Amino acid sequence: MFHTLWSFVTSKIKNYTKEGKKQWLKITISPMFDENGLKVGYSSYRENITDKKELEYISTHDTLTGVHNREYFQQALNQKINVAVRENHSFGFIMLDIDHFKSVNDTYGHAVGDSVLKKATEAVAKQIGVHDTFARWGGEEFIIITPQSTLEAMEVLIFAIQNAIAKSSFDSVPNITVSFGVTLYKAGDSAASIQKRADDALYKAKANGRNCYKVEL
């Protein structure tokens, strides 16, 4: 008697059609056996999952800037807290806000405001590490999680972001700056408590003249 272990491999790949359109395929490869239970080859099945992948992207990304959205960030933050509790370490949390953004919309119009948001987001995203989480919180506010970080490391990141923003061109808008609220996860924190500390720190940065950062621990 032969006992056959049936197994298969599933992979998702990004492909492009002849017209250059992006396409996602789910490929499942399974072994084939003869009547004696001996493996004689493999069979494959392809499924076009482009629509599903596009829906996944829309559900986790901000439609204007292309970075992760608030809902995705909330899930990521809860996961980071669970890991921090389990492994007994901290992580950095930065809330940032484009200064005087309302006056940009009022003076130049919402189309220019949207352009400023996109270009500022691109400048920030280029400074973000591969293990960091970057998302739009809402309006002109964004949030960054930096795993196992320190205040010194976050200060370096903030200076890099400020420099990138200063070197960016925002078309007809002459000067764009950003304020930051900074904190670190500490034992007993919930998503709400760490967000409040960062928000309080951001408020102090804005009250202190903007284009700076404040720390709340």
N, C-alpha and C positions, 0 to 999 in steps of 0.2 A: 504494500500500500504506500502510495506517495502522499506526503503532506506538503502542499504547496503554499508558500507564503506569498500572498498577493500584495504587491506594493505599487505605488505610483508616485510620480513627481509632478508637482504643479509649479508653474512659473508664470509671472506676469512680465511682459516685455513691451517697450514702446517702439513702435514701427512707424514708417511713413509710406503713404500711398504714392503711386506714380505722379499724382498731382501735387505732392508735397504736403498733404494733409496728415496731421498727427493721428496715429491710431494705436489703441491699446489692445493687446491680445493676451488671453489666458490660455496657456498651452499645458495640457495634461498628457504625460507620457506613461504608459502602462506596459508591463511585460506580457508577452504572449507565450503560452505553453502548449506542448503537444499532448496527445492522449496519455502519455506516460509521465506527464508532469515535468518534462524537461523544457527549459526556457528556449524558445526558438527565435525570438525577436521582440520587437516592441511595436506598439501602436500609439498614435498620437491623435489628440483631439484639440482643435483650436476654436476658441470662442471670442468673438469681438466684444470687449467690455468697455469700449470707448465712452459710451454714454454713462456708464456706472462710474468710471474714473472721473469724468467731468463733474458729475453730481457730487462725488466725494470732495473734489477740489472746491467747488462752490460752497459746500457746507462748512469748510474749514478755513477758507481764505476771504479776506476783504476784497470786495469787487473793484474798488478804486485803486488801491495801492499794491495789491497782489501779495501782501504779507498775511500771516495768520490772523484770524479774527478773534473777537473776544471769547466766543464760545470755545474755540479750540484752546485758547490760552487758559481758560478756567480749568479745563480738563488736565492740561499740562502742569499747571500749578499744583493741583491736588496730587498728581502723580509724584511731583518733585517733593512735596511735603511727606508723602508716604515713604519715599526712598530716604529722605533725611532722617525720619524717625527710626526707620529700620537700621540704617547704617551709621547713625549718630554723627551726622555732619551737617554743615550749614550750606546755604547758597545765597547769592546776591540777587537783589530785586531792585530794578530801576524803573521809575515812572518818569517819562519825559513829555514835555508839552511845547509846541511851537509858540513862541512869544508873540503877543499882539495879533494873533491870527484873525480875530474878528475884524480888525481894521483892514487887513488884507482883502477880505471879502467885501467889506463896505467900500473900499477905495477902488479896487481893481475888478471886482466882480467875482462870482463864484467859479467861473471857468478858470481864471487865473489862480484862485484859491486851490482848486483841485490840482492844478499843475504844480503848485508849491508843495502840496501834500505828497504828491508822487515823487517829486525830485528830492525832497527832504528824506522821504522813506528810502529811496535808493542810496542816498549818501550814508544813512545810518546802517542800512543792511550790509554795506561793504565793510563795515568795521566789526560786524558781529561774528563771533567764533562759531565753528561748526557745531558745537555742543550747546550753544546758547539758544534760547527761545525768544523770538521777537514777534510782537503782534500789535495790531491797532486796537486800542482800548475803546476808542470812540472819539468822533470829532477830530481834533488835532492832538489827541493824547495817545501815547504808545507805551508799551511795557516790554522790559527785557528781563529774562531770568538768566543768570550766569552761574552754572553749577559749581559747587565747592569753591566759591570765590572769596575774596577778601576786599576790604574797603580800598586798599592800595590798588588792587587789580581793577576795581570798578572806576577808580579815579583815572587810571590810564585809559580805560575805555571811553570815559566821558570826554577827556581831552581830545582823544582821537575823533570822536563824533563832532565835537565843536569845531575842530580844524577842518573836517570834511565838509561840514555845513558852510563854514566861512569861505571855502574854496569853490563851492557850488554856485552855478548861475541860476537865478530864479527869474530870468527874463526882465520884465518891467519892474519887479519888486527889488528895491535896492539893497535891503538888508534883512536877513532872516537869522534869528538866534533861537536857542532852545534852552529851557530850564529843566532841571533834573531834581527828582526826589529819590533818595537812596536809603536802603535799609538792608539788613541781613536777617535771614530766617533764624529764629531762636526757638528752643524747645518749648512746646506748648502752643506755638503759633497755629492759627487757622488761616485759610485763604483770606478771610475777611480782615483779620488782625494785621497781617503783613501788608495787605493792600492799603489799609487805613494809615499805617505808619509812613508808607511811601507817599501817599497822598498828602499827609500832613507836612512831610519834608518838602514836597513840591510846592505847596502853598507858601512855605517859608522862603523858598528860593525866589518865588515871584514877588513876595513882599520885600525881599532884599534887593530888588532892582532887576531881576531876571538875568538871563544869560549866565547862570551860575548853578551850582548844585548845593543842596543841603542834605545832611544825614540825620536820620531819626532811628535810634536803636531802642 
